[in-house]
Amino acid sequence: MALQLLNEYQELKSSLKEFEESSLTKFIDQLNSQNSQMKNHNLEIQLIDNQF
């Protein structure tokens, strides 16, 4: 019984770690995407400023 509980605990711990890593990866990807968009907007603003 104790061994079964230990195995279930380790499986849950492993699943939680995988979930956290995948969620963190998605979050980082979103931040990188937003960062790229902001850089593009800044370049557009610089181009517009240079026209005046």
C-alpha positions as CSV (number, residue, x, y, z in Angstrom):
1,M,0.0,0.0,0.0
2,A,2.7,2.5,1.0
3,L,4.7,1.6,-2.2
4,Q,1.6,2.2,-4.3
5,L,1.0,5.6,-2.7
6,L,4.7,6.5,-3.3
7,N,4.4,5.5,-6.9
8,E,1.3,7.6,-7.4
9,Y,2.9,10.5,-5.7
10,Q,5.9,10.3,-8.0
11,E,3.7,10.1,-11.0
12,L,1.7,13.2,-10.0
13,K,4.9,15.0,-9.2
14,S,6.3,14.2,-12.7
15,S,3.0,15.2,-14.4
16,L,3.0,18.5,-12.5
17,K,6.6,19.2,-13.5
18,E,5.8,18.5,-17.2
19,F,2.8,20.8,-17.0
20,E,4.8,23.6,-15.4
21,E,7.5,23.3,-18.0
22,S,5.1,23.3,-20.9
23,S,3.1,26.3,-19.4
24,L,6.3,28.2,-18.8
25,T,7.5,27.5,-22.4
26,K,4.2,28.8,-23.8
27,F,4.4,31.9,-21.6
28,I,8.0,32.6,-22.7
29,D,7.0,32.1,-26.4
30,Q,4.1,34.6,-25.9
31,L,6.6,37.1,-24.3
32,N,9.0,36.7,-27.2
33,S,6.2,37.2,-29.7
34,Q,5.1,40.4,-27.9
35,N,8.7,41.6,-27.8
36,S,9.1,41.1,-31.5
37,Q,5.9,43.0,-32.2
38,M,7.0,45.9,-30.0
39,K,10.3,46.0,-31.8
40,N,8.5,46.2,-35.2
41,H,6.2,49.0,-33.9
42,N,9.3,50.9,-32.7
43,L,10.9,50.6,-36.1
44,E,7.7,51.8,-37.7
45,I,7.6,54.8,-35.4
46,Q,11.3,55.6,-36.2
47,L,10.5,55.5,-39.9
48,I,7.6,57.8,-39.5
49,D,9.7,60.2,-37.3
50,N,12.4,60.3,-39.9
51,Q,9.9,61.4,-42.5
52,F,9.3,64.7,-40.6
